[in-house]
Amino acid sequence: MRYFLSLAILFLSLISCSTDKEMMNLTGTVKGLKKGTLLLQKFEDTVLVTVDSLIVDGSSNFSFSEKIESPEIYYLYVQLKDGTLRDDRITFFAENGELNIKTNLKNFGSAAVVTGSENDKVLREYLKLKNRYVIKNLGLIEERLKLGNKVTDSSALKIDQKQRALLSSKYLATINFAINHKDNEVAPYLVLSEVYDSNIKYLDTVYSSLSPKIKDSKYGKELESFIINRKKTDTIL
């Protein structure tokens, strides 16, 4: 009897573990949030939809469970008790497994720390890379503003050339980053969201480098369709 009971417990444990891995179990804390509503959202086609919500009343801890068919971008919004929807949001790469988000109400979006998602970890690495280009571009904008009335066609042209070169460098860096992370779903996502208008040969290069699993993912399929449509459009033009 004990033998069969042990087998039953083991079987139930295995089922539980399997179920946990097939769901995104998102937990977290929003320090300073006592009353309000947390909204878990994602895009369906071009519409942002709420897939789940949680009323916060006293505890700043939260949890959501959601089956993720294929890793993709999700958003976490906070609606205050008076109905005000905060402008900032937490963007993260959702995938099945145990995820955790820690943040605070004052800096809801910028202070967020996401753990448990490999794709999100890679996405954060890319955002650091992207930020370096943003800072350099801001420096060029500041350079132009400092010229004020002294700006000439020649000086403006030089700054424009620097900005175009910087943009090209950012695009190539993004393409290389995607290729270097070809085994993550974030790779086709970055192409679609950051460099969709680059030369079609670069898009082809990234797509060709993707593993079969990533090609079959949500963003892998979207990238394939996008490339096919781009080729049709480019041919017409």
C-alpha positions as a printed Julia matrix, in Angstrom:
237×3 Matrix{Float64}:
  0.0    0.0     0.0
  2.79   2.38    0.94
  4.54   1.5    -2.34
  1.5    2.47   -4.42
  0.98   5.62   -2.33
  4.58   6.65   -2.96
  4.14   6.05   -6.69
  0.97   8.16   -6.69
  2.72  11.03   -4.9
  5.65  10.82   -7.33
  3.28  10.8   -10.32
  1.4   13.86   -9.04
  4.68  15.66   -8.4
  5.84  14.98  -11.96
  2.54  16.28  -13.35
  2.85  19.41  -11.2
  6.42  20.07  -12.38
  5.4   19.54  -16.0
  2.46  21.93  -15.61
  4.68  24.6   -14.03
  7.09  24.47  -16.97
  4.23  24.8   -19.47
  2.94  27.99  -17.84
  4.42  31.37  -17.11
  4.19  31.82  -13.36
  4.84  35.52  -12.91
  5.32  36.81   -9.38
  6.57  40.13   -8.14
  6.37  43.19   -5.93
  5.46  46.81   -6.59
  6.85  48.67   -3.59
  4.56  51.53   -2.57
  1.45  50.21   -4.31
 -1.28  49.64   -1.73
 -4.45  49.98   -3.8
 -4.97  49.73   -7.52
 -5.07  47.25  -10.39
 -2.24  45.55  -12.24
 -2.92  44.81  -15.9
 -1.07  42.08  -17.81
 -1.22  42.95  -21.5
  0.08  41.98  -24.92
 -0.54  42.86  -28.55
 -2.91  40.73  -30.6
 -2.36  41.81  -34.18
 -2.1   45.58  -33.66
 -4.42  45.84  -30.65
 -3.15  45.97  -27.06
 -5.36  43.64  -25.03
 -5.54  42.84  -21.32
 -5.07  39.1   -20.83
 -5.36  39.23  -17.03
 -5.72  41.72  -14.2
 -5.25  41.75  -10.44
 -6.78  44.06   -7.86
 -4.2   45.15   -5.29
 -5.64  45.89   -1.87
 -3.09  46.16    0.91
 -0.34  43.85   -0.34
  2.23  45.01   -2.88
  2.89  41.42   -4.0
  1.28  40.02   -7.14
  1.13  36.84   -9.21
 -0.16  35.86  -12.65
 -0.28  32.51  -14.43
 -0.47  32.5   -18.2
  0.25  29.85  -20.82
  2.71  31.25  -23.33
  2.34  29.53  -26.69
  5.57  31.09  -27.92
  7.87  33.56  -26.1
  6.74  37.12  -26.8
  6.63  40.66  -25.46
  4.18  41.33  -22.62
  3.44  44.52  -20.7
  2.59  45.24  -17.09
  0.57  48.37  -16.4
 -0.65  49.8   -13.11
 -3.99  51.53  -12.71
 -4.26  53.57   -9.51
 -7.27  53.35   -7.21
 -8.74  56.57   -8.7
 -8.73  54.94  -12.14
 -5.64  56.75  -13.42
 -3.55  54.6   -15.77
  0.14  55.31  -15.3
  1.99  56.45  -18.42
  4.96  54.18  -17.79
  4.8   50.43  -18.18
  7.05  47.41  -17.77
  7.94  45.74  -21.05
  9.28  42.22  -20.69
  9.85  39.08  -22.74
  7.39  36.5   -21.45
  8.09  32.78  -21.6
  6.92  29.71  -19.7
  8.56  29.08  -16.34
  9.11  31.03  -13.13
  9.44  34.79  -13.75
  9.77  37.56  -11.2
  9.46  41.33  -11.46
 10.46  43.74   -8.71
  9.81  47.47   -9.01
  8.36  50.45   -7.15
  5.37  52.67   -7.8
  7.37  55.9    -8.15
  9.59  54.58  -10.95
  7.35  51.76  -12.11
  8.83  51.19  -15.55
 12.44  52.32  -15.18
 13.13  50.58  -11.85
 11.84  47.16  -12.92
 14.13  44.17  -12.44
 13.03  41.08  -14.37
 14.45  37.63  -13.64
 13.69  34.13  -14.89
 13.34  34.84  -18.61
 16.36  34.05  -20.79
 14.91  36.07  -23.68
 14.34  39.06  -21.43
 17.93  38.84  -20.2
 19.17  39.0   -23.8
 16.75  41.84  -24.55
 18.2   43.87  -21.64
 21.69  43.3   -23.06
 20.54  44.7   -26.39
 18.9   47.73  -24.75
 22.24  48.6   -23.14
 23.86  48.41  -26.57
 21.11  50.53  -28.1
 21.41  53.12  -25.33
 25.02  53.81  -26.29
 23.83  54.89  -29.73
 21.03  56.97  -28.23
 23.56  58.84  -26.06
 25.85  59.47  -29.05
 22.92  60.81  -31.09
 21.87  63.11  -28.25
 25.44  64.43  -28.26
 25.12  65.27  -31.95
 21.78  66.99  -31.38
 23.36  69.03  -28.58
 26.26  69.89  -30.9
 23.79  71.27  -33.44
 21.9   73.28  -30.8
 25.1   74.83  -29.47
 25.85  76.25  -32.9
 22.66  78.3   -32.65
 22.66  81.14  -35.17
 26.24  80.26  -36.13
 25.12  77.09  -37.87
 26.12  76.92  -41.53
 25.19  74.59  -44.35
 28.61  73.01  -44.03
 28.44  72.43  -40.26
 24.86  71.15  -40.49
 25.87  68.76  -43.28
 28.72  67.36  -41.18
 26.38  66.66  -38.28
 23.84  65.06  -40.63
 26.57  62.81  -42.02
 27.63  61.8   -38.51
 24.01  60.97  -37.61
 23.54  58.87  -40.75
 26.79  57.02  -40.06
 25.7   56.46  -36.46
 22.34  55.07  -37.6
 24.05  52.7   -40.05
 26.39  51.55  -37.29
 23.44  50.93  -34.96
 21.64  48.89  -37.64
 24.7   46.72  -38.29
 25.25  46.25  -34.55
 21.62  45.14  -34.19
 21.92  42.69  -37.09
 25.09  41.21  -35.6
 23.49  41.02  -32.16
 20.52  39.11  -33.6
 22.81  36.68  -35.43
 24.87  36.13  -32.28
 21.64  35.26  -30.42
 20.06  33.19  -33.19
 18.93  30.54  -30.69
 16.69  33.01  -28.83
 13.24  34.21  -29.84
 14.4   37.74  -29.14
 16.53  37.64  -32.34
 13.68  37.85  -34.89
 11.83  40.24  -32.55
 14.72  42.72  -32.66
 14.81  42.6   -36.44
 11.08  43.3   -36.64
 11.1   46.07  -34.04
 14.45  47.78  -34.62
 15.76  47.25  -38.17
 12.73  46.22  -40.24
 13.54  48.87  -42.87
 17.16  47.84  -43.41
 18.41  46.2   -46.6
 16.49  43.0   -47.31
 19.73  41.0   -47.6
 20.44  41.67  -43.91
 16.97  40.48  -42.92
 17.53  37.35  -45.01
 20.9   36.79  -43.34
 19.39  36.89  -39.87
 16.45  34.66  -40.8
 18.72  32.1   -42.45
 20.86  31.91  -39.3
 17.91  31.1   -37.02
 17.53  27.58  -35.68
 14.43  25.59  -36.8
 12.89  26.12  -33.35
 13.24  29.9   -33.56
 11.99  29.98  -37.16
  8.87  28.19  -35.9
  8.33  30.7   -33.06
  5.86  33.6   -33.13
  8.43  36.2   -34.16
 10.26  33.75  -36.42
  7.08  33.21  -38.45
  6.36  36.95  -38.46
  9.86  37.69  -39.74
  9.47  35.13  -42.53
  6.15  36.69  -43.61
  7.62  40.19  -43.38
 10.57  39.27  -45.6
  8.27  37.67  -48.2
  6.1   40.81  -48.29
  9.14  43.11  -48.4
 10.51  41.24  -51.41
  7.16  41.6   -53.22
  7.0   45.32  -52.4
 10.64  45.96  -53.33
 10.09  44.19  -56.68
  7.06  46.38  -57.45
  8.93  49.54  -56.51
